[in-house]
Amino acid sequence: MIEQFSQIGRNPLSAVLEGFYSTSLMMTWFSPLIGIALSFDSVIKERKSASLNVLLTHPVFRDTVILGKMLGAVLLLLVVMLVSSVVSLGTIILLLGAKVSAMELSRIAMWFVLTFLYSLVFLGIGLVCSTFVREATDSLVYNIVIWLTLSIMFTWIITFLSYSLEPVISAGSLDITGSLSALSPMHHYAELSTGKTGLGWGAGGGGYGRENMDGILDIRFTLAQWLKEFWTNLVILFIAPLLLMITAYLKFLREDISA
Amino acid sequence: MNYDFEKALIIAKKEFADKLWTPIFYLYSGLSYWQFSQSPIEKFF
């Protein structure tokens, strides 16, 4: 499909976008940790300190409390992501002394949205854990295990499965590893931002510029072409945090608030 | 359902202020690590 696309530039990545390609690798590993840190004890903390009981004796609805908590965490995450992206861009410009074109800026803006959505998924996971789990330390451990499984070790797990399931895969036409990859937000973020199927441990850092599209940062392709190729990943990155937040919201409404 | 956005915003502001230390700590650790990686002592490890 990609072969039919017109190519609007010769090099896949400009110098500035190459910097953001490396930042993507870093963000894949560590931005979930920020999302988790901002949400893993949101509800637990209030329940433990009994301030939730006091808060709910005031004329405040439960949905207002959880909505406020979500809004605060999401806004802080947005600020953190914005600051780190601007710092990255500033450092790259300072080091390279390169001018940034409007097209590059638009790609960086899109990349920022993708990175924000990716960390928002983990903020959602943290919120869900925070409403289901009773202890902050338990919630943190669960969240870290989820982060390690879905972001860091996921490439290893998939590689291991693809080897162990090789007879099954070669016997039928089922793409088991492909379907399993879809479980990880890391896979969707990696495809959208760099065009790779995964950026976890063992995926390798470099290697771009072949005929395949290298995600949002690849300036050989237009945004429409990028959207046509990766729209499913984008939809999943939009829907996943939304579903997780709805789950946390519904659980909080039905929760027993006593510690 | 009846949403009271003003009260939600008050709670959001409190949550924002409560959690602000987290990214600041991250930034501090990141900068410390970066400074460490630039220093000659890192070569000994």
Interface residues (C-beta under 8 A of the other chain):
Chain A: I34 A37 L38 S42 V60 F61 D63 T64 V65 L67 G68 K69 M70 L71 G72 A73 L75 L76 V79 V80 V83
Chain B: M1 N2 Y3 D4 K7 A8 L9 I10 I11 A12 K13 K14 E15 F16 D18 K19 L20 T22 P23 Y26
